[in-house]
Amino acid sequence: MTARRSATVVGGGIAGLAAAVSLLGAGWRVQVLERSTAFDEVGAGLAVTRNGMAALDGLGVGEQVRAAGHLTRAAGTRDQHGRWLLQLPGSTDPGAPTVAWGVHRQRLHGALLGAAAAADLVTGARVTGLVPGAPDGAPAVVTWTDDDGEHTVTTDLVVAADGIRSAVRGVLFPEVALRYSGWTSWRAVVDDDSTLEEGFAPSWGPAAEFGALRISGSELYWYGYVRHPERTPLADELAAAVELFSGWSADVRAVVAATDPARLLRHDVHHLPRGLPGYARGRTVLVGDAAHAMLPTMGQGANSSLEDGVCVGRLIGEPVAAGAPLAAALTAFDRARRPRCRQMARRSALTARFGAHVPGGLPQVLRNAALRAVPAGPAAAAGAAVLRWEPPVSPAG
């Protein structure tokens, strides 16, 4: 029997905790280094689509997340005045490909954190150095600092889950640079206990997108994705949002107006348009935004991170624990994840180009007319194709 393997996960967000849970399930010793002073998730809401829920089921927390969220479905797309551009058929049957669960990011994060309780969870840990090691040779070495000084650990595997501005990615792939998309995004949760439920149907307006998603019986999450110069401050975020969406439908205006300014967030949207040449280097594997930051226009950022997390355990953790070479396991992970995530990133970019990034005037008129001519059935099937994903079966199983 092989010795128990060790993993160091850099980053305690959704991707990092998902990977930690998966590796714990494979019998590894896991340490999670979180830069913040507490394990918490900054954000508002998200839609866990069918593929993301399949990953959560594989991690053993699917039912907990379902109970913490609200069942809905993809219903189509509207214009800024609330008129249907494309209305999709579908149901809220949990097995349907268009089904989703709206959930607060903090509740999703909390479910993963509880499942990762057996790991060594370290806060206030700022990673300052990485030696990636060699899969068939020297172990990896991670150096970090906290209030007690500098620490160094040798480890069999490093999981880089340190987000869109990943320090680990900067060490391993210094030639890869983030790009500003040209768009920024407001996000907020508002109190709302209305019973109207038509499903999730984002609205496309001139160089903008608005979406609202129920995340509980008393809460609604909304986002506003708009063209905006990078790093440009706004004196009054809510007033700016109210003004920008003032010509949109009454439903959109009402949701924005109901927002508590203290609960409104805004972040410029960056991505990795060309991706990475590989998701593994040495004994280090990259997951989540560190590996494949994509535009949010397909809603697959968190879902792809959950997929990554369960695959770390299924394709690396379990085979290696059973005696398989680490190099082969890392190659298998890269071959499984990189093409799929590149496909998601490309489709997100295409959705943006045809959707929220279309300017007003004639381009929008032509786009709207084209979308109204698309048959709903084939459109639903095409959109659902990427969601028909299941966690891989471990080669060790």
C-alpha positions in Angstrom: 0.0 0.0 0.0 1.4 3.4 -0.9 2.0 6.1 1.7 -0.7 8.7 2.3 -0.2 11.6 -0.1 -0.2 15.3 0.8 -1.7 18.3 -1.1 -1.4 22.0 -0.6 -4.3 24.0 -2.0 -3.6 27.7 -2.5 -6.9 29.5 -2.2 -10.0 28.8 -0.1 -12.7 29.9 -2.5 -15.2 27.7 -4.3 -12.6 26.0 -6.6 -10.1 25.5 -3.8 -12.5 24.0 -1.3 -14.1 21.8 -4.0 -10.6 20.4 -4.8 -9.9 20.0 -1.1 -13.1 18.0 -0.5 -12.3 15.8 -3.5 -8.8 15.1 -2.3 -9.9 14.4 1.2 -12.4 11.8 -0.2 -9.5 10.2 -2.0 -7.6 9.7 1.3 -5.1 12.6 1.0 -3.8 14.9 3.7 -4.9 18.4 2.6 -3.8 21.8 3.7 -5.7 24.9 2.4 -3.9 28.3 2.4 -6.3 31.2 2.3 -4.9 34.7 2.0 -7.9 36.4 3.7 -8.2 36.4 7.5 -11.3 34.2 7.3 -12.7 31.6 5.1 -15.5 33.5 3.5 -16.9 34.2 0.1 -17.3 37.7 -1.3 -20.2 38.0 -3.7 -23.9 37.8 -4.1 -25.6 35.0 -6.0 -25.1 32.5 -8.8 -26.9 29.8 -10.8 -25.7 26.3 -10.2 -26.5 24.7 -13.5 -26.9 20.9 -14.1 -23.2 20.3 -14.6 -22.3 22.2 -11.4 -24.8 20.3 -9.4 -23.5 17.0 -10.8 -20.1 18.1 -9.5 -21.6 18.9 -6.1 -23.2 15.5 -6.0 -19.9 14.0 -6.7 -18.5 16.0 -3.7 -21.3 14.8 -1.5 -22.9 18.2 -0.8 -25.4 18.4 -3.6 -28.5 17.9 -1.4 -27.2 20.5 1.0 -26.8 23.1 -1.7 -30.2 22.3 -3.2 -31.8 22.9 0.2 -30.0 26.2 0.5 -31.1 27.4 -2.9 -34.1 27.9 -5.2 -35.0 25.6 -8.2 -35.4 27.5 -11.5 -34.8 27.0 -15.2 -33.4 28.8 -18.2 -36.5 30.4 -19.7 -34.9 32.4 -22.6 -33.8 36.0 -23.4 -35.7 39.3 -23.5 -34.9 42.8 -24.8 -34.4 45.7 -22.5 -38.1 46.5 -22.6 -39.1 43.0 -21.4 -40.2 41.6 -24.8 -39.2 38.0 -25.6 -36.3 37.6 -28.0 -36.2 33.8 -27.5 -38.5 31.9 -25.2 -37.3 28.4 -24.3 -39.3 25.3 -23.6 -38.4 23.3 -20.5 -39.4 22.2 -17.1 -38.1 22.4 -13.5 -37.6 18.6 -13.4 -34.3 18.2 -11.6 -32.9 16.1 -14.4 -33.7 18.5 -17.2 -30.6 20.0 -18.8 -32.0 23.6 -18.5 -32.7 23.4 -14.8 -30.6 25.4 -12.3 -30.5 26.3 -8.6 -30.1 29.9 -7.6 -28.0 30.1 -4.5 -26.2 32.7 -2.5 -22.4 32.3 -3.0 -21.8 32.4 0.7 -24.2 29.4 1.2 -22.5 27.4 -1.5 -19.1 28.3 0.0 -20.3 27.3 3.5 -21.4 23.9 2.3 -18.0 23.2 0.8 -16.2 24.6 3.8 -18.1 22.3 6.1 -17.2 19.3 3.9 -13.5 20.4 4.0 -13.4 20.5 7.8 -10.9 17.6 8.0 -8.3 19.7 6.1 -5.8 21.9 7.7 -7.4 25.3 7.0 -5.0 28.2 7.3 -6.0 31.8 7.1 -4.0 35.0 6.6 -1.5 32.9 4.5 0.1 34.9 1.7 2.0 32.7 -0.7 5.4 34.2 -1.5 7.2 31.4 -3.3 6.6 28.2 -5.2 9.0 25.5 -6.5 6.7 23.3 -8.7 8.8 20.1 -8.3 8.7 17.2 -10.8 6.0 14.6 -11.0 8.5 11.8 -11.0 11.1 13.5 -8.9 11.4 16.2 -6.3 8.3 17.3 -4.3 6.8 20.8 -4.7 7.7 23.5 -2.2 5.4 26.2 -1.1 6.4 29.2 1.0 4.0 31.6 2.7 3.9 34.2 5.3 1.4 35.0 8.1 1.4 37.0 11.3 3.8 34.4 12.8 6.4 34.8 10.1 7.5 32.7 7.1 6.6 29.0 6.6 7.6 26.4 4.1 6.0 23.1 3.3 7.0 20.3 0.9 4.1 18.6 -0.7 3.2 15.9 -3.3 0.7 18.1 -5.1 -0.1 21.9 -5.3 -3.6 22.9 -6.4 -3.5 26.5 -7.5 -7.0 27.9 -6.8 -6.0 31.4 -6.0 -8.3 33.2 -8.4 -8.2 35.4 -11.4 -5.0 37.2 -10.3 -3.3 34.0 -9.3 0.1 34.4 -7.9 0.9 30.7 -8.7 -0.1 31.2 -12.3 2.2 34.2 -12.4 5.1 32.0 -11.3 4.4 29.2 -13.7 3.1 31.1 -16.7 4.6 34.6 -16.5 3.9 35.2 -20.2 0.1 34.8 -19.7 -1.7 38.1 -19.0 -5.2 39.0 -18.0 -7.2 41.2 -20.3 -9.8 43.7 -19.4 -13.0 42.8 -21.2 -14.3 46.4 -21.5 -17.2 45.6 -19.3 -17.9 45.9 -15.6 -20.6 44.2 -13.5 -22.9 45.3 -10.7 -24.2 42.5 -8.4 -26.6 42.6 -5.4 -29.1 40.6 -3.4 -32.4 42.3 -2.7 -35.2 41.2 -0.3 -38.1 40.0 -2.4 -40.8 37.4 -1.5 -43.0 37.7 -4.6 -44.3 34.4 -5.9 -44.0 35.2 -9.7 -41.6 32.6 -11.2 -41.0 32.5 -14.9 -37.5 31.1 -14.8 -34.2 32.8 -15.4 -34.5 35.1 -18.5 -31.7 37.7 -18.9 -32.4 40.9 -20.8 -30.0 42.3 -23.5 -29.9 46.0 -24.1 -27.4 48.3 -25.8 -23.9 47.1 -24.7 -25.4 45.7 -21.5 -27.1 42.7 -19.9 -29.4 42.5 -16.9 -30.4 39.3 -15.1 -32.3 38.5 -11.9 -32.4 35.1 -10.3 -34.3 33.9 -7.2 -31.9 32.4 -4.7 -34.4 31.8 -1.9 -38.0 32.3 -1.1 -37.2 35.8 0.2 -34.2 36.9 -1.9 -33.5 37.9 -5.5 -30.0 38.2 -6.9 -29.4 40.6 -9.8 -26.5 41.6 -11.9 -25.9 44.4 -14.4 -23.1 43.8 -17.0 -22.3 47.0 -18.8 -19.6 48.6 -20.9 -17.4 50.8 -18.8 -13.8 52.1 -18.8 -11.4 50.0 -16.6 -10.7 51.2 -13.0 -13.1 54.1 -13.3 -14.7 55.0 -9.9 -18.3 56.1 -9.5 -19.3 58.5 -6.8 -22.6 56.8 -6.2 -22.8 53.2 -7.5 -26.5 52.8 -7.0 -27.4 56.1 -8.6 -25.3 55.2 -11.6 -27.0 51.8 -11.9 -30.5 53.4 -11.6 -29.6 55.9 -14.3 -28.1 53.3 -16.7 -31.2 51.1 -16.5 -33.7 53.9 -16.4 -35.0 53.1 -19.9 -35.4 49.4 -19.3 -38.5 47.4 -18.4 -40.5 48.2 -15.2 -39.3 44.9 -13.6 -35.7 45.8 -14.1 -36.1 49.3 -12.8 -38.0 48.0 -9.7 -35.3 45.5 -8.8 -32.5 48.0 -9.1 -34.4 50.7 -7.1 -35.0 48.2 -4.3 -31.3 47.7 -3.8 -29.6 48.6 -0.5 -26.5 50.6 -1.5 -24.5 48.8 1.2 -25.2 45.4 -0.6 -24.2 46.6 -4.1 -20.9 45.3 -5.5 -19.2 46.1 -8.7 -16.1 44.5 -10.3 -14.4 45.1 -13.6 -14.5 41.9 -15.7 -11.2 40.4 -16.7 -10.5 37.1 -18.5 -7.8 34.9 -20.1 -8.8 35.1 -23.7 -6.2 32.6 -24.9 -6.2 30.4 -21.9 -3.1 28.5 -20.7 -0.9 26.2 -22.6 -1.5 23.6 -19.9 -3.3 23.2 -16.6 -0.4 21.3 -15.0 3.3 22.1 -14.5 5.6 20.1 -12.3 3.5 18.9 -9.4 1.1 21.8 -9.6 -2.4 21.8 -11.2 -4.4 25.0 -11.8 -8.2 25.1 -11.3 -11.0 27.7 -11.5 -10.2 31.3 -12.5 -6.5 30.7 -12.0 -6.7 28.3 -15.0 -9.5 29.6 -17.2 -11.0 32.9 -16.2 -13.8 33.5 -18.7 -16.5 36.0 -19.5 -19.6 35.6 -17.3 -22.0 35.5 -20.2 -22.7 31.8 -19.9 -22.7 31.7 -16.1 -20.1 28.9 -16.0 -17.3 30.4 -13.9 -18.3 28.8 -10.6 -19.8 25.7 -12.3 -16.5 25.0 -14.2 -14.6 25.5 -10.9 -16.8 22.8 -9.3 -16.1 20.5 -12.2 -12.4 21.1 -11.8 -12.6 20.4 -8.0 -14.3 17.0 -8.3 -11.9 16.1 -11.2 -8.8 16.8 -9.1 -10.0 14.0 -6.8 -11.3 11.6 -9.5 -8.4 12.0 -12.0 -5.5 12.8 -9.7 -6.3 12.0 -6.1 -7.8 8.5 -6.4 -5.5 7.1 -9.1 -2.3 8.3 -7.3 -3.5 7.0 -3.9 -4.0 3.6 -5.6 -0.4 3.7 -6.9 -0.7 5.3 -10.4 2.1 7.7 -11.4 1.4 11.3 -10.7 2.7 12.4 -14.1 0.1 10.2 -15.8 -2.7 11.5 -13.5 -1.8 15.2 -14.2 -1.8 14.5 -17.9 -5.2 12.9 -17.7 -6.5 15.9 -15.8 -5.2 18.3 -18.3 -6.6 16.3 -21.3 -10.0 16.2 -19.6 -10.3 19.7 -18.4 -8.4 22.0 -20.8 -10.4 21.3 -23.9 -13.7 21.5 -22.1 -12.9 24.8 -20.3 -11.6 26.3 -23.6 -14.9 25.3 -25.2 -16.8 27.1 -22.4 -14.6 30.2 -22.7 -15.1 30.4 -26.4 -18.8 30.0 -26.1 -18.9 32.6 -23.4 -17.1 35.0 -25.7 -19.4 34.2 -28.6 -22.4 34.7 -26.4 -21.1 38.1 -25.4 -20.3 39.1 -28.9 -23.9 38.2 -30.0 -25.5 39.3 -26.8 -24.5 41.9 -24.2 -21.7 43.3 -26.3 -23.9 44.4 -29.2 -24.2 48.2 -29.3 -27.5 50.0 -29.7 -29.0 51.2 -33.0 -29.1 49.0 -36.1 -26.8 46.3 -34.8 -29.2 45.6 -32.0 -32.2 45.7 -34.2 -30.7 43.2 -36.6 -29.5 40.9 -33.7 -33.0 41.0 -32.1 -34.7 40.1 -35.4 -32.3 37.2 -36.0 -32.8 35.9 -32.5 -36.6 36.0 -32.8 -36.3 33.9 -35.9 -34.4 31.1 -34.1 -36.5 28.0 -33.4 -36.8 27.5 -29.6 -36.3 23.8 -29.6 -32.9 23.6 -31.4 -31.8 26.7 -29.5 -32.5 25.0 -26.1 -30.8 21.8 -27.3 -27.7 23.7 -28.4 -27.5 25.7 -25.1 -28.0 22.6 -23.0 -25.3 20.6 -24.6 -22.5 21.9 -22.5 -24.5 21.3 -19.3 -24.8 17.5 -19.9 -21.7 16.7 -18.0 -21.1 14.1 -15.3 -18.0 13.6 -13.1 -15.5 11.1 -14.6 -15.1 7.7 -13.1 -11.7 7.4 -11.5 -9.3 5.1 -13.4 -8.6 3.6 -10.0 -12.3 2.6 -9.6 
